[in-house]
């Protein structure tokens, strides 16, 4: 039976494969080996990017609409006070009803699947609904 030996880069002597330091000179034989990295954070980052971009877009749109509403309210307050006199009941009955504000509804459906080295797979879906007043 043969054993696999590691040759030290420092002194050239052979030593056991599983030992980190050379038994002859003490050189760290595993320092030059490449580090193993996990790819899961990279995969999660790539999958989360479209979701984060969509959420940021929705937040910007909602903030923009809120800013427009506040500016419109501030402009209404700047109008002369005589224009804001309360109406009599008869005059209020003749006023047309305010139009309903249009709404946007966004439906987001996400599907996912996860598998492991043993061949076990899990999958699922989730749905979210977001309503925005224009």
MARBA-3410 file (N, C-alpha, C, O; in Angstrom, 1 decimal):
134
0.8,-1.2,0.0,0.0,0.0,0.0,0.9,1.2,0.0,1.9,1.3,0.7 ~ 0.5,2.2,-0.8,1.3,3.5,-0.9,0.6,4.6,-0.1,-0.6,4.6,0.0 ~ 1.4,5.5,0.4,0.9,6.7,1.0,1.2,7.9,0.2,2.2,8.0,-0.4 ~ 0.4,8.8,0.3,0.6,10.1,-0.4,1.3,11.0,0.5,1.0,11.2,1.6 ~ 2.4,11.6,-0.1,3.3,12.5,0.7,3.2,13.9,0.1,3.0,14.0,-1.1
3.4,14.9,0.9,3.5,16.3,0.4,5.0,16.7,0.4,5.7,16.4,1.4 ~ 5.4,17.3,-0.6,6.8,17.7,-0.7,6.9,19.2,-0.3,6.1,20.0,-0.8 ~ 7.7,19.5,0.7,7.8,20.8,1.3,8.5,21.8,0.2,9.5,21.4,-0.4 ~ 7.9,23.0,0.0,8.5,23.9,-0.9,9.7,24.5,-0.4,10.6,25.0,-1.1 ~ 9.9,24.5,0.9,11.1,25.2,1.6,12.3,24.3,1.5,13.4,24.7,1.0
12.2,23.0,2.0,13.4,22.2,2.2,13.4,21.0,1.2,14.4,20.4,1.0 ~ 12.2,20.7,0.5,12.2,19.7,-0.5,12.0,18.3,0.1,11.9,17.3,-0.6 ~ 11.9,18.1,1.4,11.6,16.9,2.1,10.1,16.5,2.0,9.3,17.4,1.9 ~ 9.8,15.2,2.0,8.5,14.8,2.0,7.9,14.6,3.4,8.7,14.2,4.3 ~ 6.6,14.8,3.6,6.0,14.7,4.8,4.5,14.2,4.6,4.1,14.2,3.5
3.8,13.9,5.7,2.4,13.4,5.5,1.5,14.5,4.9,1.8,15.7,5.1 ~ 0.5,14.1,4.2,-0.3,15.0,3.4,-1.2,15.9,4.4,-1.4,17.0,4.1 ~ -1.7,15.3,5.5,-2.6,16.0,6.4,-1.9,16.9,7.3,-2.6,17.6,8.1 ~ -0.6,17.0,7.4,0.1,17.9,8.3,0.2,19.3,7.7,0.6,19.4,6.6 ~ -0.1,20.3,8.6,0.0,21.7,8.1,1.5,22.2,8.0,1.8,22.8,7.0
2.3,21.8,9.0,3.7,22.3,9.0,4.6,21.1,8.7,4.4,20.0,9.1 ~ 5.7,21.5,7.9,6.7,20.5,7.5,7.4,19.9,8.8,7.8,20.7,9.6 ~ 7.5,18.6,8.9,8.1,18.0,10.1,9.6,18.3,10.2,10.2,18.1,11.2 ~ 10.2,18.7,9.0,11.7,18.8,9.0,12.1,20.3,9.2,13.0,20.5,10.0 ~ 11.4,21.2,8.6,11.8,22.6,8.7,10.8,23.5,9.4,11.1,24.7,9.7
9.5,23.1,9.5,8.5,23.9,10.2,7.8,24.8,9.2,7.0,25.7,9.7 ~ 8.0,24.7,7.9,7.4,25.6,7.0,5.9,25.3,6.9,5.4,24.2,7.0 ~ 5.1,26.4,6.8,3.6,26.3,6.7,3.3,25.8,5.2,3.3,26.7,4.3 ~ 2.9,24.5,5.0,2.7,24.0,3.7,1.4,24.4,3.1,1.2,24.3,1.9 ~ 0.4,24.7,4.0,-0.9,25.1,3.5,-1.1,26.5,3.2,-2.2,26.9,2.8
-0.1,27.4,3.5,-0.3,28.8,3.3,-0.5,29.2,1.9,-1.2,30.1,1.5 ~ 0.2,28.4,1.0,0.1,28.8,-0.5,-1.1,28.2,-1.1,-1.4,28.5,-2.3 ~ -1.9,27.3,-0.4,-3.1,26.7,-1.1,-4.2,27.8,-1.2,-4.3,28.7,-0.4 ~ -5.0,27.7,-2.3,-6.0,28.7,-2.4,-7.1,28.5,-1.4,-7.4,27.3,-1.0 ~ -7.7,29.6,-0.9,-8.8,29.5,0.1,-10.1,29.1,-0.6,-10.4,29.5,-1.8
-10.8,28.2,0.0,-12.1,27.8,-0.5,-13.2,28.9,-0.1,-13.1,29.3,1.1 ~ -14.0,29.2,-1.0,-15.1,30.2,-0.7,-16.4,29.6,-1.0,-16.5,28.7,-1.8 ~ -17.4,30.1,-0.3,-18.7,29.6,-0.5,-19.4,30.5,-1.5,-19.2,31.7,-1.4 ~ -20.1,30.0,-2.4,-20.8,30.7,-3.4,-22.2,31.2,-3.1,-22.8,32.0,-3.8 ~ -22.7,30.7,-1.9,-24.1,31.0,-1.5,-24.3,32.5,-1.4,-25.3,33.0,-1.9
-23.4,33.3,-0.7,-23.7,34.7,-0.6,-23.8,35.4,-1.9,-24.5,36.4,-2.1 ~ -22.9,35.0,-2.9,-22.9,35.6,-4.2,-24.3,35.3,-4.9,-24.8,36.1,-5.6 ~ -24.8,34.0,-4.8,-26.0,33.6,-5.4,-27.2,34.4,-4.8,-28.0,34.9,-5.5 ~ -27.2,34.5,-3.5,-28.2,35.3,-2.8,-28.2,36.7,-3.3,-29.2,37.4,-3.5 ~ -27.0,37.3,-3.4,-26.8,38.7,-3.8,-27.4,38.9,-5.2,-28.0,39.9,-5.5
-27.1,38.0,-6.1,-27.6,38.1,-7.5,-29.1,37.9,-7.5,-29.8,38.6,-8.3 ~ -29.7,37.1,-6.7,-31.1,36.9,-6.7,-31.8,38.0,-6.0,-33.0,38.4,-6.4 ~ -31.2,38.6,-5.1,-31.9,39.7,-4.3,-31.8,41.1,-5.1,-32.6,42.0,-4.8 ~ -30.9,41.2,-6.0,-30.7,42.5,-6.7,-32.0,42.9,-7.4,-32.4,44.1,-7.2 ~ -32.7,42.1,-8.2,-33.9,42.6,-8.8,-35.0,43.0,-7.8,-35.8,43.9,-8.0
-35.1,42.2,-6.7,-36.1,42.5,-5.7,-35.8,43.9,-5.0,-36.6,44.7,-4.8 ~ -34.5,44.1,-4.7,-34.1,45.3,-4.1,-34.3,46.5,-5.0,-34.7,47.6,-4.6 ~ -34.0,46.3,-6.3,-34.2,47.4,-7.3,-35.7,47.7,-7.4,-36.0,48.9,-7.5 ~ -36.5,46.7,-7.4,-38.0,47.0,-7.5,-38.5,47.7,-6.2,-39.3,48.6,-6.3 ~ -38.0,47.3,-5.0,-38.4,47.9,-3.8,-37.9,49.4,-3.8,-38.7,50.3,-3.3
-36.7,49.6,-4.2,-36.2,51.0,-4.3,-37.0,51.9,-5.2,-37.3,53.0,-4.9 ~ -37.4,51.3,-6.3,-38.2,52.0,-7.3,-39.6,52.4,-6.7,-40.1,53.5,-6.9 ~ -40.2,51.4,-6.0,-41.5,51.7,-5.4,-41.3,52.8,-4.3,-42.2,53.6,-4.2 ~ -40.3,52.7,-3.5,-40.1,53.7,-2.5,-39.9,55.1,-3.1,-40.4,56.1,-2.5 ~ -39.1,55.2,-4.1,-38.9,56.5,-4.8,-40.2,57.0,-5.3,-40.5,58.2,-5.2
-41.0,56.2,-6.0,-42.3,56.6,-6.5,-43.2,57.1,-5.4,-43.9,58.1,-5.6 ~ -43.3,56.3,-4.3,-44.2,56.7,-3.2,-43.7,58.0,-2.6,-44.5,58.9,-2.3 ~ -42.4,58.2,-2.5,-41.8,59.4,-1.9,-42.2,60.6,-2.9,-42.5,61.7,-2.4 ~ -42.0,60.4,-4.2,-42.3,61.4,-5.1,-43.8,61.9,-5.1,-44.1,63.0,-5.1 ~ -44.7,60.9,-4.9,-46.1,61.2,-4.9,-46.4,61.9,-3.6,-47.2,62.9,-3.6
-45.8,61.5,-2.5,-46.0,62.2,-1.2,-45.5,63.7,-1.3,-46.2,64.6,-0.8 ~ -44.4,63.9,-1.9,-43.9,65.2,-2.1,-44.8,66.1,-3.0,-45.0,67.2,-2.7 ~ -45.4,65.5,-4.0,-46.3,66.2,-4.9,-47.6,66.6,-4.1,-48.1,67.7,-4.3 ~ -48.0,65.7,-3.3,-49.2,66.0,-2.5,-49.0,67.1,-1.5,-49.8,68.0,-1.3 ~ -47.8,67.1,-0.8,-47.5,68.1,0.1,-47.3,69.5,-0.6,-47.7,70.5,-0.1
-46.7,69.5,-1.8,-46.6,70.7,-2.5,-47.9,71.3,-2.9,-48.2,72.5,-2.9 ~ -48.8,70.4,-3.4,-50.2,70.8,-3.8,-50.9,71.3,-2.5,-51.6,72.3,-2.7 ~ -50.8,70.7,-1.4,-51.4,71.2,-0.2,-50.9,72.6,0.2,-51.7,73.5,0.6 ~ -49.6,72.7,0.1,-49.0,74.0,0.4,-49.5,75.1,-0.5,-49.7,76.2,-0.1 ~ -49.7,74.8,-1.8,-50.2,75.7,-2.8,-51.6,76.1,-2.5,-52.0,77.2,-2.7
-52.4,75.1,-2.1,-53.8,75.4,-1.7,-53.9,76.3,-0.5,-54.8,77.2,-0.4 ~ -53.0,76.2,0.4,-53.0,77.1,1.6,-52.6,78.5,1.3,-52.9,79.4,2.0 ~ -51.8,78.6,0.2,-51.4,80.0,-0.2,-52.5,80.8,-0.8,-52.3,82.0,-1.0 ~ -53.6,80.2,-1.2,-54.7,80.9,-1.8,-55.3,81.8,-0.8,-55.2,81.5,0.4 ~ -55.9,82.9,-1.2,-56.5,83.8,-0.3,-57.5,83.2,0.6,-58.2,82.2,0.2
-57.6,83.6,1.9,-58.5,83.0,2.9,-60.0,83.1,2.4,-60.8,82.3,2.9 ~ -60.4,84.1,1.6,-61.8,84.3,1.2,-62.3,83.1,0.4,-63.4,82.8,0.4 ~ -61.3,82.5,-0.3,-61.7,81.3,-1.1,-62.1,80.1,-0.3,-62.7,79.2,-0.8 ~ -61.7,80.1,1.0,-61.9,78.9,1.8,-63.1,79.2,2.8,-63.1,78.6,3.9 ~ -64.0,80.0,2.5,-65.2,80.3,3.3,-66.1,79.0,3.3,-66.2,78.4,2.2
-66.6,78.6,4.4,-67.5,77.4,4.4,-68.7,77.7,3.6,-69.3,78.8,3.6 ~ -69.2,76.7,2.8,-70.3,76.8,2.0,-71.6,76.5,2.8,-71.6,75.8,3.7 ~ -72.7,77.2,2.3,-74.0,76.9,3.0,-74.4,75.5,2.5,-73.9,74.9,1.6 ~ -75.4,74.9,3.2,-75.9,73.6,2.9,-76.4,73.5,1.5,-76.2,72.5,0.8 ~ -77.1,74.5,1.0,-77.6,74.5,-0.4,-76.5,74.6,-1.4,-76.6,73.9,-2.4
-75.5,75.4,-1.1,-74.4,75.5,-2.1,-73.6,74.2,-2.1,-73.0,73.8,-3.1 ~ -73.4,73.6,-0.9,-72.7,72.4,-0.8,-73.4,71.3,-1.5,-72.7,70.4,-2.1 ~ -74.7,71.3,-1.6,-75.5,70.2,-2.3,-75.3,70.4,-3.8,-75.4,69.3,-4.5 ~ -75.1,71.6,-4.3,-74.9,71.8,-5.7,-73.5,71.5,-6.2,-73.3,71.4,-7.4 ~ -72.5,71.4,-5.3,-71.2,71.1,-5.6,-71.0,69.7,-6.1,-71.6,68.7,-5.5
-70.3,69.5,-7.2,-70.1,68.1,-7.7,-69.2,67.3,-6.7,-68.3,68.0,-6.1 ~ -69.3,66.0,-6.7,-68.5,65.2,-5.8,-67.1,65.2,-6.3,-66.9,65.2,-7.5 ~ -66.1,65.2,-5.4,-64.7,65.1,-5.9,-64.4,63.8,-6.5,-64.9,62.7,-6.1 ~ -63.7,63.8,-7.6,-63.4,62.5,-8.3,-62.5,61.6,-7.5,-61.7,62.1,-6.7 ~ -62.8,60.4,-7.6,-62.0,59.4,-6.8,-60.5,59.4,-7.4,-60.3,59.5,-8.6
-59.6,59.3,-6.5,-58.2,59.2,-6.9,-57.9,57.9,-7.5,-58.3,56.8,-7.0 ~ -57.2,57.9,-8.7,-56.8,56.6,-9.3,-55.8,55.9,-8.4,-55.0,56.5,-7.7 ~ -55.9,54.6,-8.5,-55.0,53.7,-7.7,-54.3,52.8,-8.7,-54.8,52.4,-9.7 ~ -53.1,52.4,-8.3,-52.3,51.4,-9.0,-52.1,50.2,-8.1,-51.8,50.4,-6.9 ~ -52.3,49.1,-8.7,-52.0,47.9,-7.9,-50.9,47.1,-8.6,-50.9,46.8,-9.8
-49.9,46.7,-7.8,-48.8,46.0,-8.3,-48.8,44.6,-7.6,-48.8,44.5,-6.4 ~ -48.8,43.6,-8.4,-48.7,42.2,-7.9,-47.3,41.7,-8.2,-46.8,41.7,-9.3 ~ -46.7,41.1,-7.1,-45.4,40.5,-7.3,-45.5,39.1,-6.9,-45.9,38.7,-5.8 ~ -45.1,38.2,-7.8,-45.1,36.8,-7.5,-43.7,36.2,-7.6,-43.0,36.4,-8.6 ~ -43.2,35.6,-6.6,-41.8,35.1,-6.5,-41.9,33.6,-6.4,-42.7,33.0,-5.6
-41.1,32.9,-7.2,-40.9,31.4,-7.1,-39.5,31.1,-6.7,-38.6,31.8,-7.2 ~ -39.3,30.1,-5.9,-38.0,29.7,-5.5,-37.9,28.2,-5.4,-38.9,27.5,-5.3 ~ -36.6,27.7,-5.6,-36.3,26.3,-5.5,-34.9,26.1,-4.9,-34.0,26.9,-5.3 ~ -34.8,25.2,-3.9,-33.5,25.0,-3.2,-33.2,23.5,-3.2,-34.1,22.7,-2.9 ~ -32.0,23.2,-3.6,-31.6,21.8,-3.6,-30.3,21.6,-2.8,-29.5,22.5,-2.7
-30.1,20.4,-2.3,-28.8,20.1,-1.6,-28.1,19.0,-2.3,-28.5,18.5,-3.3 ~ -26.9,18.7,-1.8,-26.0,17.7,-2.4,-26.7,16.3,-2.4,-26.3,15.4,-3.2 ~ -27.6,16.0,-1.5,-28.2,14.7,-1.4,-29.4,14.6,-2.4,-30.0,13.5,-2.5 ~ -29.7,15.6,-3.1,-30.8,15.6,-4.1,-32.2,15.9,-3.5,-33.2,15.7,-4.1 ~ -32.2,16.5,-2.3,-33.4,16.9,-1.7,-33.8,18.3,-2.2,-33.0,19.2,-2.1
-35.0,18.5,-2.8,-35.4,19.7,-3.3,-36.6,20.3,-2.6,-37.5,19.5,-2.2 ~ -36.6,21.6,-2.4,-37.8,22.3,-1.8,-38.1,23.4,-2.7,-37.2,24.1,-3.3 ~ -39.3,23.7,-2.9,-39.7,24.8,-3.8,-41.0,25.5,-3.2,-41.7,24.9,-2.4 ~ -41.2,26.7,-3.6,-42.4,27.4,-3.2,-42.6,28.7,-3.9,-41.7,29.1,-4.8 ~ -43.7,29.4,-3.6,-44.0,30.7,-4.2,-44.5,31.6,-3.2,-45.0,31.1,-2.1
-44.4,32.9,-3.4,-45.0,33.8,-2.5,-45.6,35.0,-3.4,-45.0,35.3,-4.4 ~ -46.7,35.6,-2.9,-47.3,36.7,-3.6,-47.4,37.9,-2.7,-47.7,37.8,-1.5 ~ -47.2,39.1,-3.3,-47.4,40.3,-2.6,-48.2,41.3,-3.4,-48.0,41.3,-4.7 ~ -49.0,42.1,-2.8,-49.8,43.1,-3.5,-49.5,44.5,-2.9,-49.6,44.6,-1.7 ~ -49.2,45.4,-3.7,-48.9,46.8,-3.3,-49.9,47.7,-4.0,-50.0,47.7,-5.2
-50.6,48.6,-3.2,-51.5,49.5,-3.8,-50.9,50.9,-3.6,-50.5,51.3,-2.5 ~ -50.9,51.7,-4.7,-50.4,53.1,-4.6,-51.5,54.0,-5.2,-52.0,53.8,-6.2 ~ -51.7,55.1,-4.4,-52.6,56.1,-4.9,-51.9,57.1,-5.8,-50.8,57.6,-5.4 ~ -52.4,57.4,-6.9,-51.8,58.4,-7.8,-52.2,59.8,-7.5,-51.8,60.8,-8.1
END
